[in-house]
Amino acid sequence: MLYKSKANRVGNLSLAALGLRIIDTVEKSGIDEARSSKQFLILKEVNGRYQVAIIPGDNKEVQNSIQALFIERKTVFVDTYDYVQGQTKSPIPDIKAAAGIVFRELNKFGCTFYKVKIADQSVQYIRIIENLKKPELQQAITELSLGDKLSHLDQIQLNYEALYLGKGNSDSTNVAPSYLRKEMQEAVKLYLDELRWLTNTNETVEWQTLYRNVEQRFNEVNVSLTRKKTVTNTDSTNTSTTSTSTTPTA
């Protein structure tokens, strides 16, 4: 099966975040075969080199980039928080109700994450962002016209995550990200091929869950994979009716 990926349209930091999230998902799956599969091990090796390549060579430049993203993330979050909080007092019933629903998620950790370690703040941002992606909240988010603002916050978090998690690799060999980009894209696509095959072969709840979780990692960085193949009778019966995700097919 051939895939046409939009991964080549995302930035280097988003591709790096995608690699980190896929690997973390597989390693936490509890499936030994998944953690030791051929393409997964290749992906880990390529990802390790890619993470090093995207880091700016100057440590001061790294710190400045991280600090800029840290400030921008907080600014966008606080702006969103204040806007939604204000809308909870709207005289328009539908707006007020929608704001109440969204604000409950935004306010889970407060507005400023007071006394929370910097590393832990990322975890809290990720939890809030992922909770706001739940289907049951989309109507309220649309009612408040928050879609673009939340997507922007998500992208800032992805960029911060990729840069912050990779900053410890100070022994950079100065390989340009563009040199490894195609190799990284190919490693991701080949791993998805392998995961699809393993999921269909094993046909267990654990493998299906892993596939869906990996698929969600693509959704988180706005990367879509469109499969190009000849449709067969088997494919027709297995095609998902969900428009936002891809289901494993034989």
Secondary structure as the mmCIF struct_conf table of DSSP 4:
data_model
#
loop_
_struct_conf.conf_type_id
_struct_conf.id
_struct_conf.beg_label_comp_id
_struct_conf.beg_label_asym_id
_struct_conf.beg_label_seq_id
_struct_conf.end_label_comp_id
_struct_conf.end_label_asym_id
_struct_conf.end_label_seq_id
STRN STRN1 LEU A 2 SER A 5
HELX_RH_3T_P HELX_RH_3T_P1 LYS A 6 ARG A 9
BEND BEND1 VAL A 10 VAL A 10
HELX_RH_AL_P HELX_RH_AL_P1 ASN A 12 GLU A 27
TURN_TY1_P TURN_TY1_P1 LYS A 28 LYS A 28
BEND BEND2 SER A 29 SER A 29
HELX_RH_AL_P HELX_RH_AL_P2 ASP A 32 ARG A 35
TURN_TY1_P TURN_TY1_P2 SER A 36 SER A 36
HELX_RH_AL_P HELX_RH_AL_P3 LYS A 38 ALA A 53
TURN_TY1_P TURN_TY1_P3 ILE A 54 ILE A 54
BEND BEND3 ILE A 55 ILE A 55
BEND BEND4 GLY A 57 ASP A 58
HELX_RH_AL_P HELX_RH_AL_P4 ASN A 59 GLN A 87
TURN_TY1_P TURN_TY1_P4 THR A 88 LYS A 89
BEND BEND5 PRO A 91 ILE A 92
HELX_RH_AL_P HELX_RH_AL_P5 PRO A 93 LEU A 106
TURN_TY1_P TURN_TY1_P5 ASN A 107 PHE A 109
BEND BEND6 CYS A 111 THR A 112
TURN_TY1_P TURN_TY1_P6 TYR A 114 LYS A 115
HELX_RH_AL_P HELX_RH_AL_P6 ILE A 118 ASN A 131
TURN_TY1_P TURN_TY1_P7 LEU A 132 LYS A 133
BEND BEND7 LYS A 134 LYS A 134
HELX_RH_3T_P HELX_RH_3T_P2 PRO A 135 LEU A 137
HELX_RH_AL_P HELX_RH_AL_P7 GLN A 138 GLU A 143
TURN_TY1_P TURN_TY1_P8 LEU A 144 SER A 145
HELX_RH_AL_P HELX_RH_AL_P8 GLY A 147 GLY A 166
TURN_TY1_P TURN_TY1_P9 LYS A 167 GLY A 168
HELX_RH_AL_P HELX_RH_AL_P9 PRO A 177 ASN A 202
HELX_RH_AL_P HELX_RH_AL_P10 VAL A 205 GLU A 220
TURN_TY1_P TURN_TY1_P10 VAL A 221 ASN A 222
STRN STRN2 LEU A 225 LYS A 228
HELX_RH_AL_P HELX_RH_AL_P11 ASN A 233 ASN A 238
BEND BEND8 SER A 243 THR A 244
#
